[in-house]
Amino acid sequence: MTQLVDGVQVVTILVKNETNAFAPFKCELVYPSHATFSVTPNHGTMNRRSGDPTGVVVRFTPEETGSMAEATLIFETEDMKKVYKFIGST
C-alpha cells in the first residue's frame, strides 16, 4: 500500500516467515540509504510460517520538492535474509 500525505510516502511490506518456528528478526536501512527514509519496526519476533506475516513500514519524507533519494532495506533472521530497494521522489 502506498499513500501520499503532505509529501510523505508510506509503504507497508508484509514479510512471511519461511520456517515453522518463531524467529527473532532485525530490520534496518543500510548505507548509503538516504536519511529521508525510515523503517519500523527495527526488530522483533516473527510468527511461525502458519501465522500472520510481519508488517514493516517504510516512510519517505522528502526535504524538498523535486528531490530524489534511494534506500536499501535488509530484513534478516537467522535462517533468511530479504533485501528491498526503494527510490523516493517528489
All heavy atoms as an XYZ file, in Angstrom:
694
protein
N       0.852     -1.173      0.000
C       0.000      0.000      0.000
C       0.897      1.235      0.000
O       1.832      1.343      0.758
C      -0.891     -0.004      1.235
C      -1.636      1.299      1.419
S      -2.464      1.422      3.011
C      -3.907      0.478      2.687
N       0.592      2.184     -0.859
C       1.341      3.436     -0.906
C       0.376      4.584     -0.700
O      -0.700      4.611     -1.273
C       2.036      3.606     -2.271
O       2.913      2.505     -2.462
C       2.823      4.884     -2.327
N       0.770      5.533      0.134
C      -0.044      6.707      0.393
C       0.833      7.935      0.240
O       2.008      7.909      0.567
C      -0.600      6.680      1.814
C      -1.455      5.493      2.105
C      -1.820      5.421      3.580
O      -1.288      6.137      4.410
N      -2.747      4.543      3.895
N       0.257      9.009     -0.260
C       0.962     10.275     -0.351
C       0.219     11.267      0.519
O      -0.899     11.644      0.238
C       1.013     10.759     -1.802
C       1.846     11.996     -2.074
C       3.295     11.772     -1.660
C       1.806     12.340     -3.548
N       0.844     11.647      1.642
C       0.227     12.557      2.591
C       1.205     13.680      2.862
O       2.258     13.454      3.454
C      -0.115     11.828      3.913
C      -0.771     12.781      4.889
C      -0.998     10.628      3.654
N       0.883     14.900      2.411
C       1.772     16.043      2.602
C       3.205     15.736      2.187
O       4.156     16.084      2.870
C       1.739     16.514      4.065
C       0.373     17.044      4.458
O      -0.311     17.618      3.589
O      -0.002     16.882      5.623
N       3.376     15.027      1.078
C       4.708     14.719      0.586
C       5.332     13.480      1.189
O       6.389     13.067      0.767
N       4.690     12.868      2.170
C       5.229     11.666      2.792
C       4.667     10.445      2.060
O       3.464     10.345      1.852
C       4.853     11.597      4.296
C       5.339     10.299      4.901
C       5.416     12.797      5.032
N       5.550      9.536      1.658
C       5.122      8.293      1.031
C       5.330      7.168      2.031
O       6.376      7.083      2.668
C       5.908      8.030     -0.246
C       5.621      9.063     -1.321
C       6.483      8.863     -2.548
O       7.546      8.271     -2.491
N       6.023      9.370     -3.669
N       4.316      6.311      2.155
C       4.362      5.213      3.115
C       4.099      3.904      2.384
O       3.135      3.790      1.628
C       3.300      5.404      4.222
C       3.352      4.247      5.215
C       3.486      6.730      4.931
N       4.980      2.918      2.619
C       4.825      1.597      2.021
C       4.871      0.573      3.141
O       5.748      0.622      4.003
C       5.961      1.306      1.014
C       5.860     -0.108      0.480
C       5.944      2.303     -0.126
N       3.919     -0.364      3.138
C       3.924     -1.458      4.104
C       4.273     -2.747      3.374
O       3.629     -3.101      2.392
C       2.551     -1.600      4.789
O       2.249     -0.378      5.461
C       2.564     -2.739      5.798
N       5.303     -3.420      3.873
C       5.741     -4.693      3.299
C       5.324     -5.784      4.276
O       5.566     -5.672      5.478
C       7.271     -4.730      3.144
C       7.739     -3.599      2.256
C       7.735     -6.066      2.600
C       9.237     -3.409      2.314
N       4.706     -6.832      3.772
C       4.342     -7.981      4.603
C       5.362     -9.089      4.349
O       5.472     -9.587      3.234
C       2.929     -8.457      4.280
C       1.825     -7.431      4.550
C       0.472     -7.990      4.137
C       1.818     -7.016      6.015
N       6.111     -9.451      5.386
C       7.164    -10.457      5.264
C       6.703    -11.735      5.946
O       6.406    -11.740      7.141
C       8.489     -9.965      5.900
C       9.592    -10.993      5.681
C       8.894     -8.608      5.339
N       6.617    -12.798      5.185
C       6.160    -14.102      5.690
C       7.363    -14.920      6.148
O       8.389    -14.975      5.471
C       5.429    -14.838      4.553
C       4.726    -16.084      4.966
C       3.368    -15.764      5.495
C       2.588    -17.065      5.683
N       1.562    -16.937      6.673
N       7.239    -15.532      7.305
C       8.295    -16.392      7.819
C       8.391    -17.644      6.961
O       7.378    -18.243      6.609
C       7.991    -16.773      9.277
C       9.165    -17.403      9.980
O      10.135    -17.822      9.360
N       9.089    -17.485     11.288
N       9.603    -18.052      6.620
C       9.817    -19.230      5.787
C       9.995    -20.504      6.601
O      10.081    -21.589      6.046
C      11.029    -19.010      4.877
C      10.825    -17.863      3.903
C      12.062    -17.529      3.098
O      13.125    -18.143      3.315
O      11.967    -16.634      2.239
N      10.056    -20.369      7.934
C      10.243    -21.545      8.790
C       9.023    -21.740      9.691
O       8.189    -20.855      9.820
C      11.503    -21.398      9.674
O      11.296    -20.343     10.609
C      12.732    -21.123      8.835
N       8.952    -22.889     10.330
C       7.817    -23.187     11.194
C       8.145    -22.929     12.666
O       7.662    -23.624     13.544
C       7.350    -24.631     10.992
C       5.937    -24.819     11.496
O       5.139    -23.880     11.503
N       5.621    -26.024     11.926
N       8.976    -21.940     12.919
C       9.335    -21.579     14.290
C       9.289    -20.058     14.417
O       9.490    -19.343     13.431
C      10.734    -22.090     14.616
N       9.006    -19.578     15.607
C       9.083    -18.141     15.837
C      10.525    -17.711     15.560
O      11.457    -18.453     15.869
C       8.685    -17.801     17.274
C       7.241    -18.070     17.556
C       6.852    -19.205     18.246
C       6.267    -17.181     17.124
C       5.518    -19.455     18.505
C       4.923    -17.423     17.380
C       4.549    -18.566     18.068
N      10.709    -16.544     14.964
C      12.054    -16.133     14.570
C      12.317    -14.677     14.930
O      11.629    -13.785     14.434
C      12.230    -16.337     13.069
N      13.327    -14.432     15.762
C      13.725    -13.048     16.012
C      14.236    -12.438     14.695
O      14.880    -13.124     13.905
C      14.860    -13.172     17.026
C      14.731    -14.532     17.603
C      14.106    -15.380     16.544
N      13.940    -11.167     14.479
C      14.402    -10.518     13.255
C      14.969     -9.140     13.570
O      14.692     -8.554     14.605
C      13.275    -10.391     12.230
C      12.221     -9.368     12.587
C      12.368     -8.031     12.234
C      11.084     -9.734     13.279
C      11.398     -7.088     12.561
C      10.112     -8.808     13.610
C      10.271     -7.479     13.251
N      15.791     -8.653     12.642
C      16.207     -7.253     12.654
C      15.941     -6.695     11.270
O      15.970     -7.410     10.266
C      17.665     -7.083     13.082
C      18.676     -7.667     12.152
C      20.074     -7.396     12.674
C      21.091     -7.990     11.712
N      22.457     -7.660     12.102
N      15.655     -5.425     11.243
C      15.249     -4.768     10.009
C      15.897     -3.388     10.009
O      15.637     -2.588     10.905
C      13.727     -4.667      9.995
S      13.044     -3.988      8.502
N      16.751     -3.121      9.011
C      17.442     -1.838      9.022
C      17.719     -1.330      7.617
O      17.838     -2.098      6.668
C      18.745     -1.933      9.813
C      19.730     -2.937      9.269
C      20.941     -3.115     10.170
O      21.150     -2.304     11.077
O      21.689     -4.078      9.941
N      17.804     -0.012      7.522
C      18.236      0.647      6.303
C      19.756      0.699      6.346
O      20.334      1.105      7.350
C      17.650      2.059      6.221
C      16.127      2.103      6.136
C      15.620      3.516      6.381
C      15.652      1.597      4.785
N      20.406      0.254      5.287
C      21.860      0.171      5.281
C      22.473      1.277      4.419
O      21.823      1.828      3.531
C      22.346     -1.214      4.807
C      21.917     -2.286      5.797
C      21.839     -1.535      3.415
N      23.729      1.580      4.712
C      24.474      2.599      3.977
C      24.541      2.219      2.512
O      24.736      1.043      2.206
C      25.890      2.706      4.568
C      26.739      3.736      3.880
C      26.632      5.075      4.213
C      27.629      3.371      2.889
C      27.394      6.032      3.580
C      28.394      4.320      2.250
C      28.278      5.641      2.595
O      29.028      6.588      1.953
N      24.333      3.115      1.597
C      24.196      4.562      1.704
C      22.751      5.046      1.630
O      22.447      5.991      0.912
C      25.002      5.054      0.509
C      24.717      4.033     -0.556
C      24.581      2.718      0.198
N      21.845      4.437      2.363
C      20.440      4.857      2.344
C      20.312      6.320      2.769
O      20.976      6.771      3.703
C      19.603      3.987      3.279
O      19.568      2.666      2.800
N      19.452      7.033      2.068
C      19.251      8.463      2.341
C      18.492      8.648      3.652
O      17.616      7.864      3.996
C      18.487      9.101      1.184
C      18.618     10.581      1.138
N      17.791     11.409      1.837
C      19.510     11.367      0.487
C      18.138     12.662      1.609
N      19.191     12.667      0.798
N      18.828      9.712      4.367
C      18.236      9.985      5.689
C      16.748     10.314      5.630
O      16.081     10.329      6.669
C      18.983     11.124      6.364
N      16.193     10.551      4.445
C      14.765     10.852      4.326
C      13.904      9.594      4.429
O      12.686      9.681      4.426
C      14.463     11.574      2.997
O      14.980     10.791      1.917
C      15.078     12.956      2.974
N      14.526      8.415      4.535
C      13.809      7.153      4.717
C      13.892      6.714      6.170
O      14.898      6.921      6.839
C      14.408      6.050      3.838
C      14.099      6.185      2.384
C      14.940      6.888      1.544
C      12.962      5.610      1.843
C      14.669      7.010      0.198
C      12.672      5.728      0.496
C      13.526      6.430     -0.326
N      12.825      6.081      6.644
C      12.829      5.470      7.974
C      12.043      4.166      7.907
O      11.235      3.961      6.999
C      12.224      6.411      9.012
O      10.866      6.663      8.717
N      12.285      3.284      8.878
C      11.620      1.986      8.903
C      11.225      1.640     10.334
O      11.948      1.946     11.282
C      12.529      0.883      8.298
C      13.792      0.708      9.102
C      11.782     -0.430      8.171
N      10.054      1.035     10.478
C       9.607      0.497     11.767
C       8.879     -0.822     11.507
O       8.202     -0.938     10.484
C       8.632      1.455     12.501
O       7.550      1.772     11.654
C       9.329      2.713     12.945
N       8.996     -1.810     12.342
C       9.877     -1.895     13.495
C      11.296     -2.231     13.062
O      11.513     -2.747     11.963
C       9.280     -3.032     14.314
C       8.687     -3.943     13.277
C       8.178     -3.018     12.183
N      12.262     -1.968     13.922
C      13.667     -2.282     13.635
C      14.024     -3.701     14.065
O      15.028     -4.244     13.611
C      14.594     -1.299     14.357
C      14.464      0.085     13.786
O      13.421      0.471     13.300
N      15.515      0.849     13.846
N      13.236     -4.277     14.965
C      13.482     -5.636     15.426
C      12.199     -6.185     16.052
O      11.258     -5.453     16.287
C      14.624     -5.664     16.450
C      14.309     -4.902     17.694
N      14.405     -3.542     17.776
C      13.850     -5.310     18.902
C      14.047     -3.137     18.971
N      13.694     -4.196     19.687
N      12.199     -7.478     16.271
C      11.037     -8.119     16.871
C      11.107     -9.618     16.669
O      12.172    -10.173     16.409
N       9.960    -10.277     16.761
C       9.877    -11.726     16.559
C       8.768    -12.020     15.557
O       7.645    -11.557     15.716
C       9.572    -12.451     17.889
O      10.602    -12.125     18.828
C       9.522    -13.955     17.702
N       9.118    -12.789     14.541
C       8.140    -13.181     13.515
C       7.296    -14.344     14.022
O       7.776    -15.180     14.791
C       8.846    -13.634     12.233
C       9.678    -12.583     11.562
S      10.398    -13.222     10.037
C       8.972    -13.101      8.948
N       6.051    -14.408     13.562
C       5.201    -15.568     13.808
C       5.746    -16.763     13.033
O       6.563    -16.611     12.132
C       3.768    -15.296     13.335
C       3.042    -14.348     14.254
O       3.167    -14.438     15.466
N       2.283    -13.447     13.684
N       5.226    -17.924     13.354
C       5.558    -19.124     12.572
C       5.043    -18.964     11.153
O       4.232    -18.096     10.851
C       4.925    -20.354     13.205
C       5.454    -20.650     14.567
C       4.736    -21.826     15.162
N       5.323    -22.110     16.456
C       4.965    -23.112     17.220
N       4.004    -23.920     16.836
N       5.555    -23.314     18.372
N       5.484    -19.864     10.282
C       5.065    -19.835      8.871
C       3.548    -19.824      8.736
O       2.995    -19.159      7.868
C       5.669    -21.041      8.144
C       5.264    -21.149      6.711
C       5.912    -22.317      5.961
N       6.094    -23.499      6.770
C       7.199    -24.239      6.776
N       8.211    -23.912      6.010
N       7.282    -25.307      7.529
N       2.840    -20.527      9.615
C       1.383    -20.597      9.530
C       0.693    -19.353     10.103
O      -0.507    -19.191      9.954
C       0.881    -21.839     10.268
O       1.265    -21.769     11.638
N       1.451    -18.470     10.756
C       0.877    -17.277     11.370
C       0.853    -16.079     10.432
O       1.201    -16.168      9.252
N       0.448    -14.953     10.976
C       0.392    -13.711     10.197
C       1.789    -13.238      9.842
O       2.735    -13.415     10.613
C      -0.309    -12.608     10.999
C      -1.784    -12.881     11.209
O      -2.382    -13.597     10.369
O      -2.342    -12.392     12.203
N       1.934    -12.616      8.663
C       3.231    -12.053      8.288
C       3.568    -10.838      9.159
O       2.699    -10.260      9.813
C       3.035    -11.643      6.826
C       1.576    -11.485      6.653
C       0.919    -12.409      7.639
N       4.822    -10.460      9.136
C       5.295     -9.286      9.867
C       5.180     -8.072      8.964
O       5.663     -8.083      7.828
C       6.767     -9.474     10.295
O       6.835    -10.623     11.146
C       7.292     -8.255     11.019
N       4.522     -7.025      9.454
C       4.379     -5.793      8.693
C       5.536     -4.848      8.968
O       5.851     -4.558     10.115
N       6.195     -4.404      7.903
C       7.300     -3.452      8.006
C       6.871     -2.182      7.273
O       6.456     -2.238      6.112
C       8.587     -4.024      7.367
C       9.709     -3.004      7.390
C       9.001     -5.311      8.064
N       6.944     -1.051      7.944
C       6.514      0.214      7.371
C       7.743      1.051      7.015
O       8.584      1.322      7.867
C       5.614      0.997      8.351
C       5.211      2.338      7.763
C       4.388      0.171      8.702
N       7.829      1.434      5.736
C       8.914      2.291      5.259
C       8.309      3.636      4.898
O       7.320      3.704      4.164
C       9.616      1.673      4.028
C      10.715      2.590      3.517
C      10.161      0.297      4.366
N       8.916      4.705      5.421
C       8.446      6.070      5.145
C       9.513      6.851      4.411
O      10.692      6.792      4.771
C       8.120      6.789      6.443
C       6.847      6.347      7.085
C       6.532      7.166      8.350
N       5.238      6.810      8.883
C       4.983      5.733      9.593
N       5.947      4.882      9.851
N       3.769      5.481     10.027
N       9.069      7.597      3.402
C       9.940      8.527      2.693
C       9.392      9.916      2.961
O       8.264     10.233      2.602
C       9.932      8.228      1.191
C      10.627      9.262      0.348
C      11.976      9.539      0.523
C       9.927      9.946     -0.632
C      12.613     10.487     -0.261
C      10.555     10.891     -1.419
C      11.894     11.165     -1.235
N      10.181     10.743      3.625
C       9.787     12.100      3.981
C      10.750     13.070      3.306
O      11.797     13.406      3.860
C       9.829     12.297      5.513
O       9.093     11.242      6.128
C       9.214     13.628      5.912
N      10.418     13.510      2.081
C      11.348     14.367      1.344
C      11.527     15.724      2.001
O      10.612     16.244      2.638
C      10.690     14.505     -0.034
C       9.254     14.218      0.198
C       9.177     13.273      1.358
N      12.730     16.253      1.859
C      13.059     17.542      2.450
C      12.724     18.706      1.539
O      12.577     19.831      1.991
C      14.538     17.567      2.824
C      14.875     16.521      3.855
C      16.369     16.351      4.054
O      17.161     16.863      3.228
O      16.750     15.711      5.041
N      12.626     18.440      0.245
C      12.319     19.495     -0.712
C      11.622     18.922     -1.937
O      11.756     17.744     -2.239
C      13.597     20.221     -1.132
C      14.628     19.304     -1.735
C      15.973     19.967     -1.959
O      16.407     20.726     -1.087
O      16.569     19.718     -3.020
N      10.883     19.750     -2.640
C      10.187     19.333     -3.855
C      11.213     19.072     -4.948
O      12.205     19.778     -5.066
C       9.217     20.442     -4.311
O       8.317     20.703     -3.234
C       8.423     20.010     -5.527
N      10.957     18.038     -5.727
C      11.854     17.697     -6.821
C      13.044     16.864     -6.381
O      13.942     16.614     -7.169
N      13.049     16.430     -5.146
C      14.175     15.633     -4.659
C      13.975     14.154     -4.992
O      12.864     13.684     -5.168
C      14.355     15.820     -3.157
O      13.240     15.309     -2.462
N      15.094     13.442     -5.073
C      15.067     12.007     -5.327
C      16.076     11.355     -4.396
O      17.169     11.891     -4.176
C      15.418     11.702     -6.773
C      15.265     10.270     -7.140
S      15.412     10.109     -8.913
C      15.917      8.424     -9.020
N      15.720     10.222     -3.809
C      16.604      9.546     -2.877
C      16.396      8.040     -2.982
O      15.349      7.576     -3.426
C      16.322     10.021     -1.460
N      17.411      7.291     -2.574
C      17.348      5.837     -2.596
C      17.662      5.267     -1.222
O      18.366      5.888     -0.428
C      18.345      5.281     -3.613
C      18.033      5.673     -5.028
C      18.985      5.032     -6.040
O      19.804      4.165     -5.653
O      18.899      5.402     -7.208
N      17.132      4.059     -0.979
C      17.405      3.367      0.278
C      17.388      1.863      0.032
O      16.682      1.371     -0.847
C      16.372      3.733      1.332
N      18.169      1.149      0.825
C      18.191     -0.311      0.793
C      17.826     -0.813      2.188
O      18.432     -0.411      3.178
C      19.580     -0.835      0.388
O      19.911     -0.301     -0.897
C      19.589     -2.354      0.328
N      16.843     -1.695      2.233
C      16.349     -2.260      3.484
C      16.752     -3.726      3.552
O      16.555     -4.472      2.594
C      14.820     -2.138      3.537
C      14.112     -2.838      4.683
C      14.387     -2.105      5.985
C      12.628     -2.922      4.431
N      17.314     -4.126      4.691
C      17.652     -5.531      4.933
C      16.749     -6.043      6.060
O      16.710     -5.465      7.138
C      19.121     -5.707      5.382
C      20.088     -5.062      4.394
C      19.448     -7.175      5.638
C      20.273     -5.802      3.108
N      16.006     -7.112      5.773
C      15.183     -7.801      6.777
C      15.826     -9.157      6.962
O      15.951     -9.932      6.014
C      13.740     -7.945      6.275
C      12.812     -8.538      7.295
C      11.990     -7.718      8.048
C      12.775     -9.905      7.519
C      11.138     -8.252      9.008
C      11.937    -10.450      8.473
C      11.109     -9.618      9.217
N      16.238     -9.461      8.212
C      17.050    -10.654      8.418
C      16.688    -11.419      9.684
O      16.453    -10.824     10.733
C      18.511    -10.207      8.488
C      19.528    -11.277      8.480
C      20.928    -10.720      8.323
O      21.183     -9.542      8.626
O      21.786    -11.500      7.886
N      16.628    -12.750      9.537
C      16.529    -13.663     10.679
C      17.751    -14.572     10.606
O      18.581    -14.444      9.705
C      15.243    -14.522     10.634
O      15.359    -15.471      9.563
C      13.998    -13.672     10.465
N      17.825    -15.512     11.528
C      18.947    -16.456     11.491
C      18.905    -17.313     10.227
O      19.943    -17.722      9.702
C      18.887    -17.347     12.732
C      20.075    -18.267     12.879
C      20.033    -19.058     14.168
O      19.928    -18.450     15.245
O      20.106    -20.309     14.088
N      17.694    -17.587      9.701
C      17.543    -18.509      8.578
C      17.205    -17.867      7.237
O      17.165    -18.566      6.225
C      16.441    -19.528      8.906
C      16.802    -20.385     10.103
O      17.956    -20.844     10.178
O      15.939    -20.564     10.981
N      16.934    -16.584      7.205
C      16.579    -15.953      5.935
C      17.012    -14.494      5.917
O      17.209    -13.878      6.963
C      15.082    -16.062      5.640
C      14.194    -15.224      6.503
S      12.463    -15.400      6.002
C      11.828    -13.865      6.626
N      17.148    -13.986      4.702
C      17.527    -12.580      4.509
C      16.809    -12.070      3.272
O      16.843    -12.704      2.222
C      19.037    -12.473      4.332
C      19.546    -11.070      4.147
C      21.064    -11.080      4.046
C      21.638     -9.701      3.991
N      23.117     -9.747      3.943
N      16.151    -10.912      3.425
C      15.449    -10.292      2.304
C      15.991     -8.877      2.139
O      16.220     -8.178      3.119
C      13.956    -10.273      2.545
C      13.383    -11.668      2.727
C      11.951    -11.746      2.333
C      11.441    -13.155      2.523
N      11.365    -13.889      1.297
N      16.159     -8.473      0.887
C      16.688     -7.150      0.576
C      15.670     -6.423     -0.301
O      15.176     -6.990     -1.288
C      18.043     -7.257     -0.169
C      18.578     -5.880     -0.515
C      19.043     -8.040      0.651
N      15.378     -5.182      0.066
C      14.423     -4.354     -0.681
C      15.105     -3.040     -1.051
O      15.823     -2.461     -0.242
C      13.180     -4.053      0.166
C      12.438     -5.280      0.629
C      12.760     -5.894      1.840
C      11.417     -5.822     -0.138
C      12.077     -7.013      2.278
C      10.728     -6.948      0.292
C      11.069     -7.538      1.505
O      10.393     -8.648      1.928
N      14.845     -2.576     -2.244
C      15.403     -1.305     -2.725
C      14.261     -0.336     -2.933
O      13.222     -0.686     -3.510
C      16.145     -1.548     -4.049
C      16.725     -0.348     -4.676
C      18.118     -0.145     -4.170
C      18.770      0.958     -4.985
N      20.154      1.100     -4.706
N      14.425      0.907     -2.455
C      13.403      1.947     -2.576
C      13.971      3.161     -3.276
O      15.120      3.533     -3.034
C      12.893      2.370     -1.190
C      12.185      1.279     -0.464
C      12.893      0.441      0.389
C      10.840      1.060     -0.641
C      12.268     -0.586      1.058
C      10.201      0.043      0.023
C      10.913     -0.786      0.866
N      13.159      3.758     -4.125
C      13.503      5.029     -4.767
C      12.354      5.979     -4.492
O      11.200      5.691     -4.846
C      13.706      4.877     -6.279
C      14.863      3.891     -6.537
C      13.985      6.225     -6.924
C      15.049      3.524     -7.985
N      12.651      7.076     -3.825
C      11.626      8.062     -3.491
C      11.865      9.347     -4.268
O      13.000      9.753     -4.496
N      10.794      9.962     -4.729
C      10.899     11.241     -5.424
C       9.609     12.043     -5.238
O       8.577     11.490     -4.895
C      11.168     11.026     -6.917
O      10.063     10.391     -7.524
N       9.730     13.348     -5.436
C       8.565     14.224     -5.336
C       8.360     14.936     -6.649
O       9.234     14.996     -7.474
C       8.744     15.274     -4.224
O       9.941     15.993     -4.470
C       8.799     14.618     -2.869
